[in-house]
Amino acid sequence: MGTLGASGDFDVLPTIGSKELVALLAYLLEAKSVLIPEIAYPTYKVGALLARAEVLEVGIDANSWPKRADLAWINSPSNPTGRVHSKGELEACLAWARKSGATLASDECYLPFTNGIKAQSILAIANGDNTSVLAVHSLSKRSNMAGYRGAFVAGDPKLIAQLLEIRKHMGMMLPLPIQKSMAIALSDQSHVDKQAGRYQARREVLAKALVAAGFKIEFSEAGLYIWCSRDEKDWDSVDWFAELGILVTPGSFYGSKGNRYVRIALTASDENISSAASRIVAAVNR
Ligand SMILES: Cc1ncc(COP(=O)(O)O)c(C=O)c1O
């Protein structure tokens, strides 16, 4: 937990990938109202709907959030936008949680990929008082171990005890060999830095080609994605890329505010990213 800057009392619970926890958290906490980012990874909403909770899409600024809710999700660096919350934005989320009595769940699975941009865990912002705070991390992203389904949630010991108590009755234990593999991966930072460098190099190659093709790149400073728009319907952009043999995701998958954007993943190989960039540039010069 050293690299997350956590201090004070906290506990850690392994989860079966972070998706499982994201989908179950509202249910496990019996949340009846859930705030989610207005452009977001879809499982926050799915989890709230599974819990039959009221879902409200909110902007980044916690000062504009409703006074009360049971659970709020934040995600920095964001999937799909790559936006990183500033320290002030995280502090506002925490202050909101303290005041409203809500649980603040911070999905930080892309925190290892920030390209030198200052991004912090909510556990560092909490500064030793982890009451009502949970941070969600995943080895799927940090160490390219998606198939292992290894992740963890850390934070308020009371909340972690509550999650543990119910999850064990649901059979949600993470097998020991996977936990041991996670411990080994977490003890090494060099492979993470190497991978972060690869993503950044791919981002630069692709970004140049996208700008040449008239796309405006928004945020996209961290994480695994480029979020961009040519000010046309997302599916028109998806079609344009598909003609070039490039698969991108329509922004409307992440909320209606994303309907003029596409998300491009940097997870293809270096060769495929360079080839895609060349095809984009060739299409523009045709
Ligand atoms: C923001 C975010 N949270 C959680 C997950 C879930 O990842 P996993 O279940 O592999 O840990 C993803 C996967 O894409 C994601 O983008």
Ligand as a Chemical Component Dictionary entry (heavy atoms), coordinates in Angstrom:
data_LIG
# 
_chem_comp.id                   LIG 
_chem_comp.type                 NON-POLYMER 
_chem_comp.pdbx_formal_charge   0 
_chem_comp.three_letter_code    LIG 
# 
loop_
_chem_comp_atom.comp_id 
_chem_comp_atom.atom_id 
_chem_comp_atom.alt_atom_id 
_chem_comp_atom.type_symbol 
_chem_comp_atom.charge 
_chem_comp_atom.model_Cartn_x 
_chem_comp_atom.model_Cartn_y 
_chem_comp_atom.model_Cartn_z 
_chem_comp_atom.pdbx_ordinal 
LIG C1 C1 C 0 -12.735 1.460  -14.996 1  
LIG C2 C2 C 0 -12.680 -0.025 -14.910 2  
LIG N1 N1 N 0 -12.934 -0.610 -13.731 3  
LIG C3 C3 C 0 -12.898 -1.952 -13.596 4  
LIG C4 C4 C 0 -12.609 -2.763 -14.671 5  
LIG C5 C5 C 0 -12.630 -4.252 -14.463 6  
LIG O1 O1 O 0 -11.413 -4.867 -14.658 7  
LIG P1 P1 P 0 -11.075 -6.292 -14.007 8  
LIG O2 O2 O 0 -12.357 -6.941 -13.610 9  
LIG O3 O3 O 0 -10.360 -7.035 -15.047 10 
LIG O4 O4 O 0 -10.235 -6.002 -12.785 11 
LIG C6 C6 C 0 -12.357 -2.198 -15.921 12 
LIG C7 C7 C 0 -12.074 -3.054 -17.089 13 
LIG O5 O5 O 0 -12.003 -2.652 -18.210 14 
LIG C8 C8 C 0 -12.385 -0.792 -16.037 15 
LIG O6 O6 O 0 -12.128 -0.184 -17.201 16 
# 
loop_
_chem_comp_bond.comp_id 
_chem_comp_bond.atom_id_1 
_chem_comp_bond.atom_id_2 
_chem_comp_bond.value_order 
_chem_comp_bond.pdbx_ordinal 
LIG C1 C2 SING 1  
LIG C2 N1 SING 2  
LIG C2 C8 DOUB 3  
LIG N1 C3 DOUB 4  
LIG C3 C4 SING 5  
LIG C4 C5 SING 6  
LIG C4 C6 DOUB 7  
LIG C5 O1 SING 8  
LIG O1 P1 SING 9  
LIG P1 O2 DOUB 10 
LIG P1 O3 SING 11 
LIG P1 O4 SING 12 
LIG C6 C7 SING 13 
LIG C6 C8 SING 14 
LIG C7 O5 DOUB 15 
LIG C8 O6 SING 16 
# 
